[in-house]
Amino acid sequence: MKPRRLPADSPNILIVLIDDVGPGTPETYGGEVHTPNLSRIAKTGISFNRFHSTAMCSPTRASLLTGRNHTRVGNGQIAELANDWDGFSGTIPKSSGTLAEVLKDYGYNTAAWGKWHNTPAAQTTSKGPFDYWPTGYGFEYFYGFLAGEASQYEPHLVRNTSPVETPEKLDDGSDYHLTGDIADDAILWLREQQAFSPDKPFFMYWATGASHGPHQVPIKWADKYKGRFDDGWDNYRERVFARAKKLGWIPENTKLTTRPDSLASWESIPDDEKPFQRRLMEVFAGFTEHADHHAGRIFNELERQGRLDNTLVFYIWGDNGSSAEGQNGTISELLAQNGIATKIEDHLRAINQLGGLDVLGSAKTDNMYHAGWAWAGSTPYKSTKLVAAHFGGTRQPMAVSWPKRLNADNRPRSQFHHVVDIVPTVYEVLGITPPREINGVPQDPIDGVSMQYTFNQPEAEGERKTQFFDIMGSRAIFHDGWMASTFGPRTPWTPGSPDLSTWDPRDDNWELYNLEEDWSQAHDLAAEMPERLRDMKELFLIESTKNKNLPIGGGLWVPVLHPEDKPAPPYTDWTFTGAITRMPEFTAPALGARPNTVTIDAVVPEKASGVLYALGGFSGGLTCYMDDGYLCYEYNLFEIERTKFRSEKRIPAGEVQIEVVSDFELVKPNLVGNIVLKVNGEKVAGGKVPRSAPLTFTANDCLDLGSDLGSPVSEFYYDRKPFEFSGTLNTTKVTYHE
């Protein structure tokens, strides 16, 4: 038996991480989304009002789990948009061991649930390799999804290293929803851990897909907020600002920053669009309260087991600020990532065809709210997620409780801290010296600073003196109470991709703030103090060099400059035998963007029906299927544009060869597709796809052959999913061509 390396009363560790929520959303700190369980942790512990993220999901998570800055651990960008520069590789190196690896070696049971988003995209199939999956980073158990987002109703999930299909019902008998599912599973794990290893403490990392897009929640949760946001995002900010001051969450002298000219006012929105924009916010609010509700179920279970008292809980409200990627309001949020500009009338037309506003939040939309709501959710700060220059992208409320050792105190901790500081805090609490080696690999220095000194000293001088920020060229440096920042070349709430042809980061306009006097970055001192700004800019470059954050803007390489370089399998042809399912889109052939031919040898019965192959989901994808003997093809451009082809005659029964030839060419600004369907060498259907998706259809759905699992691409067979092919697939070959 291994010797015990921890004191007998070592606390359990629980990290709860909510996704894409800003500081102005939770009622706990002045917002208007009901968050009783965040309030519960805050009331039984302490809260931090100057705690920070990186402004983006994979980077924040990598820093949180390792205690190192995001580019030091290769996460300057999300995993799906990684490139070859060290700081943007998308892979946490084994020289930066995770908290889970260390705690497991010290005798903790370790487990993670929900969103992961720290595995190289090309390594997410069921055949691995698994070195960079959660189980390869010290988690003994994982149940969730590897990508950056997932359908809340039809997710592609894995348990440890195996794909699993979701149950139809949750433990309470309600219809399936991902947040409830990961709460059910975590509660079961807690009960088993107590039964099987009662002498071991545990480390749980419970990270919801909420409130990242798509915003999906049962209608009763959205309806709780009907009418609450009718007066728009500008008035929301005013109310939240006043409430946060009254609560003492922000200082009395804080200024409410102004709306940027590039972001629409509520009054400028046409009246006939306002019901759509209101409903999007109602759905988001219900979705977010629903996530807090299920976090509370875990707290309740720990209390029932008598273990909450000795559990150190970090409840982190956001891996970045509120997301403006919904831009003008959307029913399919990957439109923004693909740089496809649309009009609100496109979205309204699509949802009216699906049944009206009540379809928002359902499995039939991947909706996200207008960027104005994201800006409101970042009250009182400037900007949103993806802006590392301003606190609207990086400042995340955090509540910490540990009833056995930490006295409840409602005075906010205002020391400047960052997600890299969680790991060293846990190490200090447990008396652990960071290991020099893990599994024989020498370890990188830890960048974080323990926050334990603040636990019972609310007025203690802050011990984090310097912190750099950079996401896609939006960057900042904090040092000794000052902040220098520059917005960068990309505005998240502006549709389309930025023009980088003339961008030179050396020419960017920098701002300067005295944070001891200017809580919200409202008063730019750059023109008044050029020498201090010069010194801060030099410090930023020093920190960037130390942390592999060069070249500046390196994270823009794939999404803006070279989408063709996105991480992809190294193959140019594939051969599939029989039916194959659950091939993650980032590892699959790019059937919707690269010239290719799909050749299917099949045995087709009379009046055959069912899916031959499908890539993506209802929010965007393509599918080739048969209906009553007819060959059909559909290119679903994010629900706003569906291009469909159907053969004029039934396909003959028997052994048949079906070919789908797809050619794509850039006819600016669109990637246009030309599709030809052939049977036994003869064209039977085809035509032009006016706009294609250059980057990806989904973040988490898959390629399926012989059925359409998860979210179905076509509304035609939505009610017949997974719409299995009634014949037999012998071989399916995919070949890229010029």
N, C-alpha and C positions, 0 to 999 in steps of 0.2 A: 504493500500500500504506500502511495506517495505521501511524504510528510506534508502536514498542513502548513501552508505558507502565509495564512491570513489569520488575524484574530478571530475568535469564535463569534464575536458580534459584528462582523463585517457587514455593511449594509448591502441590500440588493440595489441594483442600479437600473433605472428605467428612463429611457429617453423617448419622449413623444415628440414627433416632428410633423407639423402640419405644413402643407405645400401651397405656395403661391398666395400667401395672405399677408397683407400689410398691417402696419401698426394702428391704423385707424379703423379696423374692422371689429375687433372684439369688444363687447360691452364691458368686459373686465377693466379695460383701460380707456373707455370713453366712446367706443364705437357703437354700432347699432345691431350687431349680430349677437344673438343670445349665446353666451359661452359659460354656462354655470360650472363646468368642470375645470376650465382654465381658472375661473374665479376661485374654485375650491382649493386648487393648489396654491394660488397666490395668497389666499386668506390663511392657509395653514403654514405658509413659508414666507418667502421674499420674492420680489420682482426686480428685474433689471430693465431700466429704460434707456440704456445706451449699450445694448448688445447688438452685434452686427453679423451679417452674412456676407457672402461674396457678390450677391445680386443675381446668382444663377444656380440651378439645381445641382448638377453633377459636381461642380466646383465646391459648393457648400458642403455637400455630403462627404466628399473626399477629405476636406479639411476637418469636419466634425469628427470623423472616425479615426483620423490619424494624428491630429494635433499639429499638422503641418500646413503651410500655405498652399493654396490650390494649385499653383503652377509648379511648385516644388514637387508635387505628387502627380504631375502630368495632366491636371484637370483644369486647364485654362478655358476649356470649352466643354459642352456636353459630349458624352461619349460618342454619339452618332455623327458628330461633326469634327472628330479628331483629325489630326494631321501628323506629319513626321517631326515637327519640332518638339523638343523634350518637354517643354511646359504645356504642350497641347496634345500629347500622345493618346490621351483617353485611358491610360492604364496606371493605376496606383502601383508604384514599384514595391517589390518585396523588401526593399531597404527602408520603407516607411510602414512598419507594422501597425495594425489597427488596434484599437482598444479591445476589441473582441479577442484577438490573438493573445494579448497579454493577460487579460482576465481569465481566459480559458486555462492558460498555463498556471495561473495562480489558484485554480480550483473552482472557478465559476462555471455554472451552466450558462451557455450563451445562445441567443436566438434572435432572429429578426423577422419582421413582417412588413408586407406592403411594398412600397416603392423602393427599389434599389438604385438603379441608374449609375452604377460604377463598374460595369463590365464592358469590355470592348464589344461594340455592336456585332462585329463579325464572329464573335465567339459565343453567341447566345443560343445556338441550336442544342438539341438534346444530346449531341455528341461532343459538346464542349469545344476545346479543353476547359476544365473547370477550375483551373488555378485562380482565376480572377472572378469567380462567382462568390456569393456570400460564404459558402462553405469552404472556400479556399482562403478566406480572409478571417478565419477564426470563429465563424458562427456555426455551432453544432447543428442548428436547425434553421431553415428558412422557408417561408411560405409567402409568396407574393409575385411581383412581376419585375423583370429585369430592366425594362425600358423606362422612358421618362414619363409616360402616361399610359393609361389604359381605359377602355370602356368600363364603366362601373357596373354594367349589367352583363357584359359578354367578354371578360378579360381573358387574355392568354396568361395563365399562371403556371408557376413551377413550385413543386415541393422538393426542397433540397436541390437535386439536379434532374428531376423528372417532370415533364409537362403533366398537368392534371386538368381535368374538366371541372367546371364549377358545379356545385349542387343546384338543384332547382329552388330549394327553399333554405332559409337560414334556420338556426336552432329554435327560434321562437315561432317558426311556421310562416314567417313573412316571406315575400318574394325576394329573390336573390339581389344583393347589392354588395359590392366589393368591400366597402368599409365595415359593414356588419360582418362579413365573412372573416376578415382578418382579426376582428375582435373576438368572434366565436372561437377561432383557432387559437388565438393567444390565451384565452381563458382556459381552454382544454389543456394547452401546454402547461400553464401554471398549476393546474390541478394535478397533472401527471408529475411535474417536477417536484411538487410538494410530497407526493406519494412515493416517488421512486428515489429521490435524492434530498431528503429533508435536511441533511447536514450541509448541503451546498447552498451558497448564495447564488443569485442569478443576475445576468445582464440581459435586458430586453431592449431592443431597438424597434419601436413601433412607429412606422412612417406611412402615413396615409397617402393615397393618390389624390385625395381631396386637400385643397380646393383647386388643384391644377385642372386645366381643361382636359376632357370635356366636363362641363358642369352638369352633372346628372344626379338626380335624386327623386324619390317618389314624390308625387305631386302634393301630398298633404304637407310635406315639409316646406315646399315653396309657397304654398297657399298661406302659411302662417305669416308671411310678410306682405300679403296683398295690401297695396295702398301705402305701404310704409315709405316708399321712395319716390312717390309721385312728383315731388317738387325738384328732383334731379340732383346731380352730383355736386353742383356748386353750393347748394343749400346744405347738402349732407356734410360737406367740409366745415361749414360754419358751425353747425350743431356739434359735431364731434370735437372740434377745436375748443369750443367753450366748455364742453363736458370734461375733456382731458385736463384742462386747467383747473376746473373745480375739484376734480379728484386729486389734484396734486401730482398727476402723472407727468406733466411737463411744467417747466417753470412759468411763473406768472408773466415774465417779460418775453416769452416766446412770441415770435411773429408768425402769422399764417402766411405761407408763401403763396405767390400768385400763380394762376393758371398760365401755362405757356401759350403763346399765340398759335402754335401749331395744333393745339388741342381744342376741340369744339366746346363752346359753352352749352349748357342745357337749353338756354333760350334760343340758340341758333339751330337746334334740331327741329325739323319740320314736325308739326303736331301729329301728322298721320304716322310718324315713325315712333313717337314717344311710348305708345303701349308696348311695342316690341322691346324698346330699351329698358322700360321699367320691369318688364317680366324677366329679362335676362338677369337683372340685379336681384329680383326676388328668388330666382332659382339659385343663384350663387349663395345668397344668405342662408337659404334652407339647406343647401349642400354643406355649407361650412358649419352650421349648428349641428347638423347630423353627424359630422366628423367629431366634433367635441363631445356629443352624446355618447358615441361609441368608445372614445377615450375614457369617458367616465365609467363605462361598464368594466374596464380593466381595473380602475381604481377601486370600484365596488368589490370586485372579486378579491383583490389583495386585502381589503379591509375585512371581508368575510373570512379570509384565511388567517387573519391576525398578523399579516406581514407588511401592511402599509406603513406602520409606525417606523419600521427600520428599512424603509425603501427610500433611497435618494432619487427623487424625481426631477428631471429636467424637462419641462414642458416648453418647447421652443415654438413660438408662433411664427412660422415661416422659414423656409430655406432661402427665401428672397422676398422682396416686396410683392405687392399685388401685380398681377400680370396684365400688361396692356396689349398682349398679342391677339386679343379679340378685336383690336383696332376700332373699327366703326360699329362693332357688334356683329356677331357671326353665328351661323348655325354649323360651321365646320371649321374649327380653329386652325387646322394645318394649311389653310389658304395663306395665312401670314407667313409661315415658314417656307412655303413654296414661292413666295413673292408674287402671288396672284391677286391683283386688285379687283375688287367687286363693288357693286352698288347695293345699298340696303334693299332696293326693290328686288334684287336677285334672291336675297334671303327670304324676304316676305313671300315672294311667289312660291318658293320651295316649301315653306312651312304651311302655307295655305293649302297646297296640294296634299300635305300630310295630315291636315286636320286643324290647323290654327295654332294660336299661341300656347295652348296647353300641351302641345307636343314638345315644347322646350323642356329640357331636363329628362326626356325619355331616351330610350335606346335608339331612337330614330334621328337624333340630332347630336352633334358634337359641339354644342353651343358654348360660347364665351361672351361675357358682357363687353360693352363699349369701354374703350380705354379711359373714358371720363370717370367711370366707376372705379377703375384701378387707381387712378390719380386720387380720387376721394378716399379710397382705402389706405392711401399712404399719408393721410393728414397727420401732422401739419407740414409735411416735407415736400420737396420738389421731386418730381419724376416717379418712376415705377421700377419693377423688375427689369433687368438688363441694363440699368443705368447704375454703374458703380461709382459715379461721381457724386451722387446725391443720396441722402438717407432714405428717400422714398424707395430706393432699390435695395438698401442694405440694412436698415435699422429694424430689428426684430424683437418685439417684447419677449421676455422669457420669465417664467415662474419656476421657482425651485423650492421643493419641500423635502424635509427629512425630520418628521416630528420628534424622533428620538434624540436628535442632536442639534437641530436648528430651530431657534425660537421664531415664532410667527412675528412678523414686523411689517406694517403696511408702508413704511418709508421706502421709496424706490432706491435701489442701488444705482447710482449715476456714474460709476466708474466706467471708463471706455473699455469694452471687451468685445471679443470676436469668437466665432465658432471654434477656432483653433484652441481656445482656452478650456474647452470642456474636458479633453483628455488629461491635461496636467492637473486639473481640479480633482478628477477622480483618483489619479495617482497619489496626490497629496493626501486626500481623505483616507486612502487605504494604506498609506505609508510605502508605496511602491516606487522604487527607483527605476526610471525608464531603462529598459534592457539595452545593453550594447549590441547584442545579437538576438535575432529571432530565427529559429530554424537554420542556424549557421550563417545567416546573412547579416553583415554589419549594418547598423541602423543609422539613418540620417538624424540630425539634431531635431528636437521638437521646437516648433516656433511658438507654441502657446505659452501662456502665463496662467498659473493657477488663480482661480477666483475665490478660493476658500477664505482668504483674508477678509472678504466682504461679508461673509455669512453673518457674523455677529458684530460687525463694525460698519454701519451704513455710511459713515462719514470718512472712512479711511481714504487716504490718498491713492489714486489709481496706480496700479503697477504695470499696466500696458502703456508704454511710452510711444511706440511707433507701430503703424499698421498700413500696409499698402493694399489697394484695391485696383482690379483691372478686369473688365469683361468686354471683350470685343472692341477694345480701344477706348471705352469709357472708363476713366481711371481717376484715382485719388490717392493721396498720402496723408495720413494722420500723424502728427508728431507734437507731443507736449502741449496739447490743447488747441492746436491749429490744424486746419485742413486745407490742402490745395487740391483742386480737382478740375477736370476738363470733361465735358459732356461726351465727346467722341463723335464718330462719323455717322452713327446709326440712331435714328429715332424710333423706338419700338412701336409707337402708336401711329406712325405714318405708313400707309400701305405701300407695298413694293420694296425692292431692294435699293440700298443707297448707291449712289454713283461714287466709286472710289478712284476714278481715273485721275483725279487731281488731288486726292487726299494725301497729305504729308503730315504725320503726327507731330513733327517738329513745329508746324505752323498752327497747331491747335490753340484756341483761346483758353487760358487758365483762369480759374477763380480762386479766391483766397478768403478764408473765414476764420474768425476768432471764436472758437466753439465755447469758450468760457463765458462769452457775452452774447453769443448768437447761436442759440440752441438749434435752430432749424435751417441754417445756411441761408438766411434771408438777406444779409448785407455783405456784398462782395467788396473786399478791400484790396483787390489786386492792383488797381490803379494807384491807390494810396501807398502801398507798401511793396514796390517792385523788387527790392533787395530780398526781403523775406520770401517772396514768391519764388525768386530765382533759387534760393537755397532749398526750398521745399521741392522744386522740380528736380534739382540735382539729387536730393535724397530719394525721390521716387525712382530715378534711374539706378541708383545704388541698390535699392531694395529689389528692383526688377531683375538686376543682374544676379544678385544672390539667390533669387527664387526662380530662375529659369523663365522669367516672364518676357523674353525677347524672341522674335521681334514684336514691337508694339503693334497690336492689331492682329496678331497671329491667329486668333480665334475666328477671324473673318474669312480666312482662306477658302474654306469649303462653302459656307452658306452664301457668300456674296460673290467671291471671285471665281471659284472653280467647283461648282456643285457636282461636276462629273468626277471629282476626286473624293467624294464621300466614301467612308469605309464600306467596302464591298467585297464579296468573295472573289478570289483570284481566277475564277474559271470563266471561260467564254462559251462553254457548252455543258449541258447536263443530260443525264439519262435517268429517268425515274421508272421503276418497275412497279406496276400496280398502283394502288391508291396510297398516297403519301399525305400526311397532315401535319400541321403545326410547324411549318418552316418559317421562322421569323422573317419579316419582310426585308430587314437589312442584310440577311444572309441569303436571300433568294434572288433569282434572276430578275432584273429590272424590266419587267414586261411592259410597263407603262411609260418608259422613257428612253430606252435604248433600242435601236433596230434589232429585231429578233424574229425568229420563226419557231413556232411551237408545232411539233409534229406528233400526232396521237394515233397510235395503232390500237384500235378498240374493236370489241365485239358489240354490235349495236342491235338490240332487240327491236321488234316492231313498235312504232310509236314510243320510242325511248324518251325518258325524261331524266333530269338530274344534272348536277354540275360536273363538267369535265375538269375545269380548274378555276380557281378564284384567288385573287391577290388583293388583300386589303379588307375593308369592311364597309358598312353602310355609309359611313362618313366620307368615303373615298376609296376607289379601287376599280378593278376590272374583273370581268367574269365571262367565261365561255360555257354555255350550258345547252341542254336540249329540252325542248318542250313539245310533248306529243309528237315526237319525231322530227321536229324542225330544229335546225342549228341556230343558236342565238349568241350574240355577243353584246356586252354593255361596257362602256367606259364611263365610270361615275366620277366626274370631276367635283368632288367635295359637295355633293348634293345639289349644287346650284346649276349644274349642267350635266345631263345624262345623254350620252350618244349611244344609240341602239341599232343593231343590225340583225336581220332575221332572214333565213333562207326562204325562197318562194315555195320550194317543194320540200316534202319530207325526205330525210336522209334514208338511203336504202338500208335494210336490215342486213346483218351478217358482219363479216370482217371488213372494216372500213378504215381508211386513213384520212384523218382530218388535219388540215394545216391552217394555222393562223399566222399570216405574215404581217408584221408591224414595222412600218418605217416611220421615223420621226425626223423632222427637220425644223430648224429654228427660223421662223418667220416673225421677226421681232414685232411685238414683245413676246410672242407665244411660241411654245413648242408644239407644232402641229403634227398629228399622227395620221398616217394613211394605212388603213386596215383592209386586208383581203382574207376572206374565209374560203377555203377550198375543201372539197371532198373528192377523194380519189383523183386528185390532180385538176379538177375543174372548179372554177370560181362559182360559189353559190350565194355570196353576200359580201358586203364591205362598203367602205366609204371613208369619209374624212372625220377625224376627231379634231375640232377646231382649237381646243386648248388641252394640253397635257400637263401632268405634274412632274416638274423637272427633278424634284428632290425625293419625295416619298409620299405615299398615300396615308400611311398611319405610323404611329410610333411603336405599336405593340401588337398589331395583328399580323397575319401570316399568309403564306401560300398554302393552299390545300388542293389536292388532286382527288377527284372522285366525290367530293362533297364540299360544303362551305361551312366550316365550324366557326365558332366565335360569332362575330358580327357579320351577317350576310351582306354581300355587296349590293344585291339587287332587291328593290322592293317587290319585283315580280314574284320571287319565291320566299319573301320574308316570312310569311306564315307557314312555309313548308320546310324551313331550315332544319337540318343541314342539307336538305335536298340532295340526297345521295343518288349517284348515277345508277340507273336501273340496268345498265349493261356491265361490261367488263373492260377495264383499262389494262391493256397488255404493257405497252411501253409508251412513255411520253418523253420526247426529246426537245430540248430548248437549245437553240444555237444563236449566238449574236452574229450579226453581219454588218457590214458597212453600208 
